[in-house]
């Protein structure tokens, strides 16, 4: 069976864009400068992924790109979607867009290749949104992310980086432990059985994951307590921080509350509520520090666990190019909406930040 892709070109609407007061910096008039914006997304094929779960975690990206394209069109801007495949660079050179909204998470199922997209865009001198090469290299490596967080005095749980199956786990980490892939997002590899309460069970889990995914893992001390989603958005004037606490309906494994792959598929697995005032300032301050230290750009999402005994907010994961789109089922969009920030404003602010550099 031959492979093909669908390329969509949307002409701008003639309906005028409604003006309103936004919490973000938006230069509405600058949006008229755009000749063409490209929305780039991952080209997904089942044979490129080690497991069905990893494939299904990415399969919706083309639909999300279409939805983002429609929102761009509503702003009166010509827009086109392009898959991140072998023709991507050639299409860029032909189209010569003013800006690329980079939604590419993976190339041929490998998150490690994600930095090649901003590399190609920089080679072609085309501006793009989201993290650059450095930020994506860091963001796709939990071991490196956690070491940099430590260097910038951002609390992160004790951990051990393991390359080989059968490696002994450091007893000083304590228990329980959560085992994660060193690379990959969308909770791939973190199912309802990811938390282990013995070194023996954790070691077996490590060996199984390395054998299945063929990449290293990170063994991390599991922090009991509330889980908080933190979003940082840079509108070019200010780095805004928005956050919300997850209230889980049930314990993923019957013992612990945490976000698993199964919870992503269950719309009722948890709900968001506002974070307690006594935690907000410290988390926001640390999020801004982490955003800069990890070389993130434009926007990012952090996962934070607040220790139930000490109250210390531990940054467990970072996602520099988190899922971006109008769907309220996406964590970033849902958290921003809780704080009165609509996706249309996020998009307009992001675009206007880059429009100011156009002739």
N, C-alpha and C positions, 0 to 999 in steps of 0.2 A: 504494500500500500504506500503510495507516495505521500510525502509530507507537504503541507501547504500552510500558509498563514494568511490571516485576514488583516488588511490594513485599512483603517477607517480614516477618512478625511472629513472633518466637519467645518462648514463655513459658519462664520459668526452670525449670531442672531441680529436682526434689525431693531429688536425691542430695546429701549434704553435701559441701562443698568440702574437699579434703584439705589439711591444714596441713603445712608443712615449712619448713626453714630456707632463706631466700633471701638472695642477695647484695645484693638491692635492698630499699629501705624499703617495706613493705607493711603497711597497717592492715586486716587481714582483716575485722574487725567493721564497719568503716565502709562496706563494700560493700553492706550491708543497707539503707543509706539511699536507694539508687537506686530511683526509681519507673519510669524509662524512660531507656534510652540509645539514641541513634540513631547508626548507622554510615552516614556520607555518602560517596558514591562518584561518580566521573565518569560522566556520561551520554555514551556513545560512539556516534557515527554516522559512517560512512565519508565522507560529503560534507563534513564539517567539517575534514578533514585534507588538507594539500597533497600528501602522498604516501602510498602504501600502507604504507611502513615506519613512518611517523609514526602511522598508524592502528593498526597491529599492535602497536606499543609500548605501547598503552593498552588494548587490547581485553580483557585479562584482569581488569580492575579490578572488575567486578561479582562475579565468582567470588571474588576476594580479599575483598570486603566480606562475602560470605556466610560465608566461612571465619572471618573475624574475629567476625562475629555469633554464630557457633556457640561460639566461645571465650568470649564474653561470657555467653552463656546458661549455659555450664558453671559460671560463677561465681555462678549463682543470680540473675542480673539480667535483667529484661525488656528486650528489644532489638528494634529495627526497623531495616531498611535503607531508605535514601532516595537516589534518584539526584539529582545536581546539575543539574536541568533547570528549565524555566520554572515548575514548580509547587513548587519546593523551599521557597521562603520561606513560601508558603501552608501547606504541610504542617507546617512547623516551628511556625507559629502555632497550628495545630490540635492538634498532638501535645504541644507544650510539654515537650520532653525535659529531663531534668536535665543532660545532657551530650551533646555531639556529638563522636564520633570522626571527625575530618575527614580523609578519604582522597581528597578531590577534587583531582585533578592538573590538570584542564583543563576549560574550559567552551566548548562549541562548537568544540573543537579548538584553542583559543587559551590558551596558558599565561599570557598577560598578564592574563586575566580571573580567574585563580585567587584573587587577593586579595579579590575581591568576595564570596567565601564567608565568610571571617571578618568582613567588613564587615556582611553580612546577619545573622550570628549576634550580633555586638555590638549591632546595631540592635534585635534582638529580646531582648537581655539573656540570651542562652543561652551558657553556658560551652562551650568547645571545646578539643580537643587540637591540638597542632602550632603552627606559627608563625602570628603574627597578620598583619595587612595589611602592616606595614613589613617583616617578615621575608620574606614571600613576594614582595613587590616587589623586594627585594634579591636573593633567591635565584633569581628568574626572569630575572635580568639579569647575565650573566657580566661585562660591562664594569664595572658598578657593584660587583659582588661583589669583583672583583680590585682595584679602587681602594680599597675599604674594607679589604681585607686588607693592602694596602700601608700604609694609614693606621694600622693597628693593629700594624704591624711583624711581620706574618705573611708569610713568603716566598711569592711567587707568580711564575711565569715571566714574563719580559718579553713584552709583547703589544701589539697594535694593534687598535683598534676601527674597523671599516670599514662604512659605510652604503651606498656606491655601487659597482656593478660597474665594473671598469676602474681602480680606485684603485691607485696604486703602493704597494708594500709597503716598509716601512722596512728598509733593508739592515742597520741596526745590530741588528736582532733576532737575526741569525745564522741558521744552518741546522743541522739541518732544522727545519721548521715544521709545526704541526698546526693545521688550520682547523676551527673549531667555530661552530655557530649561537649567536648572542648569547642566544637564549631557547630553552628546551626541554630535556627530560631524557631518560633512557633511552638515551643515546648516539645519539639521532636526529641524522642528518647526519654522524656520525662512523663511517664505514664503513672497510673494510680499506685504502682509498686516501686516508685523511684526512691522512696525513703526507707532506709534500713536501720534496724535497731541492734544489729550485731556486726562485728567486723567480718565474721565469716560470710554472712549474707551479703554484705557490701562488696566483699572481694569477688564473690560469685557473680554479682550484678555487673561489676566492672569487666570481668572477663567476657561475659555474654555480650555486653555492649561493644567492646573493642572487636570481638569476632564478627559481630553483625555489621557494624558501620565502618570498620577499618580505619578509624581515627581515634586519637587519644580521648581521655575523659578527665573530668574534674570531680574529685570527691570533696564535698563541702559539708561543714558542720551545719546541720539543719537548725534554723533559728525559730523557736516557737514563739508565736505572737502574731499580731495583725500584719497583713500583707497590703502594701500600698503601691499603687501605680502613679508614677510621677512623670509628667510631660514638661519638657522645656521647649519653648518656641521663641526663636530670635526673629523679631520683625525688622531688624536693622537699626532700631532705636533703643530697644530694651529686650533683655532676655526674660521672658515671662515664665513663671513656674505655676503649673496647675497640678493638683493631686487629688486622689480619691482612694478610700479604703475599701477593700473587698470584704464583703460579708458572705461567707460560703454557706450554702444550704446544707451540705453534708461534708464529712471528712472524707477526703479522696480515698484513703486506704482504711477507713474506719477508725483511725487513731490521730491523724494529723490533717490540718487545713493547709492546702497549698494548691497552686494552679497546675493542673496536669493536662496532658493532651486530650483526655476525655472531657475535661471541663470546657475546652475550647469548642467542643462539638455540642455542648449542652447549654442552651441559652439561659437556663434556669439554675446553672451551677452556682452562680454567685450574683450579687448585686453590688453596685457602688453606693457608698455613702460618703459624706464629707469627713475629712480627717480632723481629729481633735485639735483644738487651737494650740495646745501646749506642745504639739509635735511639729506643727507646720513650719515654724521659723527655721529650726535646725535642719529639717529635711530640705527646704528650699535653698538654704545657704550651701549645703553639701551638693545639691543637684547642680547648681551653677558652677561649682568648683569641678565637679566630675565632667560636666559638659565641655568645659574648656580643656581640662587635662587629658581627656580621651579624644581630643581633636574632632568633636562633633560639630556639625554645621546645620543651621536653619532649624532643625527640630530633632528631638530624640525622646525615647521613653526609657525610664529606669524602673526596675522592680526593687522594692525595698521591704525588708522585714523588720518590724520593731520588736526588739527583744522583750518578752513579757515580764522578765525579771528586772532588767536594768533600764529599759526604756531607750536603749541605744538603737538608732536607725541604721541597719546594715544594708548596704547596696549589694544586691546579689547578682543582678544582671543588667546589661546595658544594650539598647537596640538603637543604633545611630540612624538608620533609615527605617523606622517602624512603619507598619502598615498605614498607608495614607489614602484616605478616600472619604466620601460623604456618608458611608454606611455607619449607623450608630452602633453596630455590633463590633466595630473596631475600637480597641481600648483608647487610643489617642483621641479619636473623634468623640467617644462617649464621655471621657473625662472633661474635655474642653466644653462640651455641651452643658455639662453640669454647672459649669462656671459662666454660662451665658455667652460662650464663644462658638459661633456657628462655623461649620466647615467652609462655607462660602467666604467668610471673612478671613479665615486662615489662608485660603488659596489666593484671594485678592491681595492680602498683605505680602505673601511670599512672592507673587508675581511682580508687584509694584516695587519691591526691594531690588529686583534685578532689572526692571524697566528703566530705572533712573540712569543706568550706565549705557543705555541705547541712544544712538544719535536721533 
